[in-house]
Amino acid sequence: MSTASAPVPAVPPPNIGLGVGMLGLGAFVAATCYAPQKFLRRWSWETYWVTQAAWCWLILPIVVAWLTVPRLIDVLAEAPRGAMLATFAIGLIYSFGAMAFNIAIRYIGFALTYAITVGLTSVLGTLAPALYRGEAEFQKIFTGPGSQWIILGMAAGVLGIALCGAAGRSKELDLQAKTGTKGEFALVKGLIISIIAGVFSALFGFSFETIQPVVELAERYGAGYWKYNVLFLFVNTGAFVTTLIYCLWLGKKNATLREYVKLPADVARGSLLWNHLMALITGAFWYGQFFFMSLGRVRMGEYDYTSWAIQMILMALISNVLGVAFREWKGCRGRTWAALGLALLILIASVLAISRGNYEANLSSAVEAAAP
């Protein structure tokens, strides 16, 4: 089947400010996607999780790709099978990280889970794709134009995320001392689960590389800056398969399968519809992080894979600000607030540093292209 003969919409030139803005939107919806879970009415975790996953990892990726990628059927027919299968397999594994992330929040809280998981994910999800592109591309992170800003920014990001974690732990101790109760906080268990979540979640950043032949084909057919929407057809659906199997098994084990269509009689009328609405909002927000990440990535230029680190750092920043808004930090000591404030300032500085590195790299490429 021949490729399209119509003019191909150009991918927008690098625009670091707009790219970071898109990544910021993705970070915001990612940081807020779990909020609807607080308003569920008598739904088990497995029922809620697979319902929101159906929207995030199955329905929305298909609908958005169909609407934004021209001649999608032709793209999929011509695309290399190996690239599609490899990306689907990454999604199968990534799903475990997503589930572990949600479980870890139960044991160590919102802020600390983000600190550990996002810290690992930001580093692994940025360096692994660069290494996959080859030794020369990997070395550019350390020796290329603007590289000193990239390294400084990533190091500051890790430091800021670690300080967020320390502040989060201090917060838990403050609240325990004030209330005299420990609650469900379990540091060791939460730490292990968060590390698993961080390593597995980093695979999503790697999927941008494995799907590249399909993305390039979609671009030739006119997808332009929507080209990465073909990625989500594979990595997200792979994640959904794993989630579906696990949640159906839990539903059978816990006798909760009926919850999809019926709740106990003592629950208020309309609660089932309300729960499905909360799951839809969660799924839409979670999918939104991928959607805006792809739109930010195509605008970052030379070091486009650093968009992963930027969004992860912004997620840590925004999630902690939201933690304050949700009154998770109420009653903490002054030094706990000071640690959090310092961490947030470092995170902001890290995003600015990485952005500066991208700007210098793109400027250098533009100068080389203009040279005779």
N, C-alpha and C positions, 0 to 999 in steps of 0.2 A: 504494500500500500504506500503510495507516494505521500510525501509531506505536503503541507498546505502551501499554495502558491500566493496567498494573500499577504500583504505587508505585515510584518511581525511588529506588534507594539514594543517599543523600546523599553528595556528595564531602566528605571530612573537612575540618573547619575548619583554618585555618592552624596548624601546629605546627612552628616553626622547628627546635627541637631534634631532633624525630623526622625531619623532612625532611633535615636535614644528616646525620643518622645513616644514612638510606637512601642518600644520595649518597655517603657514605663507604664503604658496602658496595659500591656500584657502582664506585667508584674502586679499591677493593682487588681486585676480580675482574678489572678492566681491567688493573691493574698486574701481575697474576700470570698473565694468560692466555697469555703467550708462554713461560712456564717449561716446559711439556710438550715444546716444540720441542727442548729440549736432550737429550731422551731418545729421539729418533727413531732408527730403525735402518735405514740405507741407503734412505731415501726422499728423492727430489728435492724441492726447494722447491715446485714447481708442484703436485706430487701432494698434498703435505701441505696446501698453502694452500687448494686448492679443496675438499678433503675437510672441513677444519674449517669452511670457509665454507658448506658445505651444511647443517651443523648450525646455525651462527650466523645465517645470512641466509635460510634457506629453511625447514628443518624446524621448528625451535623457534618462530619467529614464528607459523607457521600453527597449531601445536599449542596454544601458550599463548593466542593470540587466540580459538581455538575453545572453549577451556575457561573463559575469563574474561569474554568479551563475550556477553551474552545476545542471542539471535536475530541472530547475526552475518550470516547470509545476507541477512536483511531490511535490516540496516544497509548492507551493500555494495550491495544493489539500489537503495536510495534515495539513496545518497551521491552528491555532485556528481562527475561524471567528471573535470572539470578539476582538482579538488583531488587526486584520486587519481593522475592522470597526472603532475602537477607533482611530487608527492612521489616517485613512482617514478623520474622523471628525475633528481631530486636524488640518489637512491641510485645511479644509474648513474655519476654523477660522483664521489660520495663514495668509491666503491670504489677509485678511483685513489689517493686519499689514504691509505686503509688499506694498500694494497700498498706505496706509497712509504714509509710509516712502518716497515713490517717490513724493507724493504731498507736504510733509513737506519741501523738498528741495527747492521747488518753493518759500516758504514764509520766510525761515530763513537760507537758504544757505546750502552748502555741509557740511562744518565743524560742524556747530552748530547742524544740524540734526543728524549727526553721534554721536555727544557727548551725546545728550539726549537719543536718541533711543538705542544706543549701550550700554550706561551706565546701563539703566534699564534691557536690555536684558541679559547682562553679569551676573548680580546678580541673576535675577529671573530664567534664564535658567540654572544656575548652582545649586542653592540651591533647587529648586523644584524637580529635578530628584533625588537628594540625599535623600530628605524627602520621596519621593515616594518609595524608596528602603527600608524604615523602619527607626525607631528611632535610631537603633544602627549605621546604615550607616550614618545617618545625624550627629550623635554625633562625628563620626570619623573626620569630617571636623574640629571640635574644639578640639578634644582630641587625635586623632590618631597620628601615626608617621609622622612627617613633617607638622602637622596641623598648627603650628605657622607660617610657611612660606606660606601656602595656604591662611590663613586669612590675613596676612600682604600683600600678593600679590593682593588679591581681593580688599582690602581696598585701596591700592595704585592705582589699576586700576580705581576704581571709582573716586578717587581724580584726577588722571591724565585726565580722560575723562571729569570731571567737569571743570578742568582748560582749557581744549581744548574748551569747550563751552564758558567759560568766554573770552578766547582769540578770539574766533569767533565773539562774540558779540562786543568786542572792535574793531575788524576789520571792522565790519559793520558800527560802529559809525565813525571810521576814514575815511572810504570811502565816507560816507554820507557828512561829513564835507568838504571833498576835492571836491566832485562833486556838492554838493548842491541839490542832488536828493535822494529821499528815495527808489525809485524803487518799487518792489513788496514786500519788507520786511515787515512782520507783525508778531511781536514777540508772542503775545498772541495766535493767530490762529495757528502759527507754533508750539508753545509749546504744545498745546492741541493735535494736530495731531501727534506730535513726541511721546508723552506719550502713546497714543493709539498704535502707531506703535511698541514701545518698549515692552509693555505688551503682545500684540498679537504675536509679533515675537519670544518672549521667549518660546512660546509653541513648536516651532520647536525643541528646546533642550529637551523638555519633551517627544517628540515622540520617541526618542531613547530608552526610557524606555517602553512605551506601546507596541512597536514592538518587544521587546526582545524575546518572545517565537518563533516568526517567524525567527528572526536572528539566534537563537540557532539551529533551524531546518536546515536552510541554511548552517550553519557551519558543521553539521553532514553529509550533502550531499557533502561537500568538498569545500565550498565557501572560507574558510580560511579568509584572511584579506579583501576579497571583500564582506564579509557577510552583511554589512550594506547597500549594494545596493538594497536589498529587501525593506528597509525602504522607499526609494524614490518612489517606485511603488505606495505607498499609501498616504504618506503625500503630495508629490508633485502633484499627480493627484487630490487630494482633493482640493488643492490650485487652480488648473487649472479650476475646475468646477465653483468655486465661481467667479474667474476672467472672465471666458467665459460668464457667465450670466450677470455680471455687465457691461462688455464692449460691449456686444451685445445690451443691453438696452441703454447704452449711444450712441452707433452707430445709433440706430433707432431714438433716441431723437434728436441727432445733425445732422442727415442725412449724416452720414459719412461712412455708410456700404460699399459704392461703392469703397472706398479708397483701399480696399484689392486687387482689380484687375484693378483699373483705377484711374489715377490722372488727374487734369485739363490740358487742352491742352497747357496752357502757361508754364507748368513745363518742364524742360529739359528732352529730351528723355533718357531713362534708369533710371530715378529717382525712378520708382516703384521697379525695381529690386534692386537698391541701398538701398532703405529703408528696403526691406526684408533681405538684407545682413546684415545691421546694427542690425536688430532685431535678426537675427540668432547669431551674435557675442555677443549681450547682453545676450541672453538666454544661450549660451554656457558658458560664463563667470560666470553667476549667478549659473548655475548648477555646475560649477567647484568648487564653495565654499563648496557645500555639499559633492562633490566627495572627495576633499582633506581633508575635516573635518573628514570624515569617516576613511580615511587612517591614519590620525594623531591620531584619537581616539583609534584605536586598538593597538597603540604602546605606549600609556601613562600608561598602567598598572593599579595599585591599585585605583587611583583616576581618572579613565578615563573620568568621567563627567566634570572634570575641563578643559578639552579640549575646551569646549564651551566658558568658560571665557577667555581662552588664545586667541582663534581666534577672539572673539569680541574685546578684547583689542588691538590685532594686527590690526584689521580693523580700529579702531579709530586712531592708530598710522600712518598706511599707508595712510589712507584717507586724513589726514592733511598734510602729506608730499606731496601727490599728489595735494592738494589744493595749496601748494606753487609752485609746478611745473606748474600748470595751471594758475599761476599768479593771484590767487584770493587774495593774501596778498600784492600785489604790492601797494606801497604808504602808508603802515601802519606806525604808530609811533614806535619808538624804544622799548617802554615798551610793546607794543602789541607783537612784535617779541620776546621779553624776556619771556612774559607769555607763548607763544607757545613753545619756546625752553624748558622751565622748564616742561611744561606738557608732552612733548615728552620724556624727560629724565625719568620722573616718570613712564610713560607707559612702557618704556624699563625695568626699575627696577622691575615693577610689574610682567612682563612676566618671568623674571629671578627668582623672588621669588617663583612664583607658580611652575615653573619647578623644583626648588630646593626641594619644598615640595613633589612633585611627586617622585623625585629621592630618597628621604629619605624613603618614604612609600614603594617603590618597594624594596629598599635595606633591610628594616626590614622584608618584606615578604619573601625575598630570604633567609635571615638568619634563620627565623623560619622554612622554608621548609627543610633547610639543617640540622637542629638540630635533634639528635636522639630521 
